[in-house]
Amino acid sequence: MPGGLVDQGEYISKAAEREVFEETGIKAKFHSILSFREKLEYKYGQPDMYFTCLLKPETFEINIDPQEIKAAKWMKVVWG
């Protein structure tokens, strides 16, 4: 699952779209936040917040950046 950091001054929605594109080559539009978690002492004693977001793809061809992600593939999501 693509992931990364939010740049200073960047909205979570734009960060999610950017990270998906950088790692997979897929253009997608942010839809909503599905979940989030907070750890007060994550790495080096620093806090961390992690968001899982739902995006709608606008392109479908995967073109991974091997420096960013090891592999990517489309998977069916089962709700309920």
C-alpha positions in Angstrom: 0.0 0.0 0.0 1.5 3.3 -1.0 2.5 5.6 1.9 4.6 8.5 2.8 4.9 11.8 4.6 2.8 14.9 4.3 4.9 17.9 3.2 4.8 21.0 5.4 1.7 23.0 4.5 0.2 20.1 2.4 -3.3 18.8 2.9 -3.7 15.1 3.7 -5.8 14.7 0.6 -3.1 16.1 -1.7 -0.4 14.1 0.0 -2.4 10.9 -0.6 -2.8 11.7 -4.3 0.9 12.6 -4.6 2.2 9.5 -2.8 0.0 7.2 -4.9 1.2 8.8 -8.1 4.9 8.9 -7.1 4.9 5.2 -6.1 2.6 3.6 -8.6 2.2 6.1 -11.5 -1.6 6.0 -11.0 -3.4 9.4 -10.9 -6.2 9.3 -8.3 -8.6 11.7 -6.6 -9.0 11.8 -2.8 -12.4 10.7 -1.6 -12.2 10.3 2.2 -10.2 9.3 5.2 -11.1 5.7 6.2 -9.1 5.5 9.4 -6.2 6.9 11.3 -4.0 6.1 14.3 -1.7 8.1 16.5 1.5 6.9 18.3 3.0 9.3 20.8 6.5 7.8 20.7 7.0 6.3 17.2 10.6 6.8 16.0 13.2 8.6 17.9 10.6 9.5 20.6 8.6 11.5 18.0 4.8 11.3 17.6 3.3 9.9 14.4 -0.2 10.0 12.8 -1.0 7.5 10.0 -4.1 8.0 7.8 -5.7 5.4 5.5 -7.4 7.1 2.6 -9.9 6.1 -0.1 -9.0 7.4 -3.5 -10.8 7.0 -6.9 -8.4 6.1 -9.7 -8.3 8.2 -12.8 -5.7 6.0 -14.5 -5.2 2.3 -14.1 -1.8 1.4 -15.6 0.7 0.6 -12.8 4.2 2.0 -13.3 6.1 1.5 -10.0 9.1 3.5 -8.8 11.4 0.8 -7.5 13.1 3.3 -5.3 9.8 3.9 -3.5 7.9 0.6 -3.5 8.8 -3.0 -4.2 5.6 -4.1 -6.0 2.1 -3.0 -6.8 -1.0 -4.7 -8.1 -4.7 -4.2 -8.3 -6.7 -6.1 -5.7 -10.4 -6.5 -5.1 -11.7 -4.9 -1.9 -14.4 -6.8 -0.1 -16.6 -4.7 2.2 -18.6 -6.0 5.1 
